[in-house]
Amino acid sequence: MIKTDILIIGAGPVGMFAVFEAGLLKLRCHLIDALAEPGGQCSEIYPKKPIYDIPAYPEILAGDLIKNLADQIAPFEPTYTLGERADTIEKLEDGTFVVTTNKGTKHNAPAVFIAGGLGSFEPRKPPIKEIVDFEDKGVEYIIKDPEFYRGKKVVISGGGDSALDWSIFLADVADEVSLVHRRKDFRGALDSVEKVAELSKAGKINLITDAEVKEIHGDGKVESVLIKHKTEGDIVKECDHFVPLFGLSPKLGPIADWGLEIEKNAIVVNNALDYGTNIPGIFAIGDVNTYPGKLKLILSGFHEATIAVQFAYNIINPGKRYVMKYTTVNGVTGFDGEKKEAKKAVVKTID
């Protein structure tokens, strides 16, 4: 059982900023996310997309925003359960909650923050009849550990940032990388498109455009894929792994069955007070919630996290008075009470 003060479901920018606000109140946080790394959509879908409404940043790339947030919360040493989806919740007699993931990992906390953005993300799967049979047998929808592909032959399918970025990264890890896209033009960042073109010319990426993977072949594991090219016909490509990266589809998922008040696939909260739900002790912040006048902005989520943490403090420390102090006076101190300098973040996971 993983115990913490605030259990945050969703490690996107709003969930990460909640760690900072909680840390200022000396509250420890643990985050659960179905994705393999923190950052939510900012990391997984559009890391190189510019964001224009973050205070003090006229423009910042989504991936850089996540890096900065990770550095900002590093003094408060958050821990993570990554690659697992929050499945069930149970309220104990002592008033605390137990949240169990789809892999059976249990977490216990007196306050739960749902910061899941638009919900949990399920991979968009290509319409290949036999693909389910090869899942975890050479078919992966999310790259968790690049070293897993060292020395292997990998076919990546997709035309967005994830497909481009991972093809570039794995070019120096895998024995062979093939990138298949149904069009000639890519949707990703221009510098990534140019880099893939350069690596293709250098023979480090086998770039196949105007084509789609239509079949997967193998005896108990992926051994090859059948690629249908618009002009060249069928191409059989031997490989150890097929990684279709077509983005993620947001769904509220099992949280919809937790007894929360739901309106149009979003969680209703009390924005006049604490961003709490109809279940005391459970808060919803960021794009996952709804209330009159709701704006689905990262900026709004930061505000909601700040307010919710103040009220969570009272649940975690009943009867204890907290006097808010500005960081301009106190600076940022870790749990040892010492002032912390900015440092490179390290994601700590708990098995």
ABEGO torsion letter per residue (X at the ends): XBBBABBBBEABAAAAAAAAAAAAAGBBBBBBBABABBGEAAAAABAABBBAABBGBABBBAAAAAAAAAAAAAAAGBBBBBGBBBABBBBBAAGBBBBBBAAGBBBBBABBBBAAEAEBBBBBBBBBAAAAAABGAGBBABBABAAAABGBBBBBBEABAAAAAAAAAAAAABABBBBBBABABBABBAAAAAAAAAAAAAGABBBBBGBBBABBBEBGBBABBBBBBAAAEBBBBBBABBBBBAEBBBBAEAAAAAGBBBBGGBBBBBAABAGBBABBGBBBBEAABBBBGBBBBAAAAAAAAAAAAAAAAAAABBGBBBBBBBAAAAEBBBAAGBBBBBBBBBBBBBX
